[in-house]
């Protein structure tokens, strides 16, 4: 069984630039790590949630 191909919901492109992002919670106690997949055609950004931890200070 093959894995599904990631497709941009706006332009149907299948090539993406991968970036890492971090967003702190409202009070700064937790940090949420995300993988961003940026469409190389229209620049639409897909967010994928990785994990969070109260001890994540990076």
Secondary structure, DSSP 8 states (H G I E B T S, - for coil): --------TTT----EEEEEEEEE-TTSS-EEEEEEEEETTT--EEEEEEEEETT---
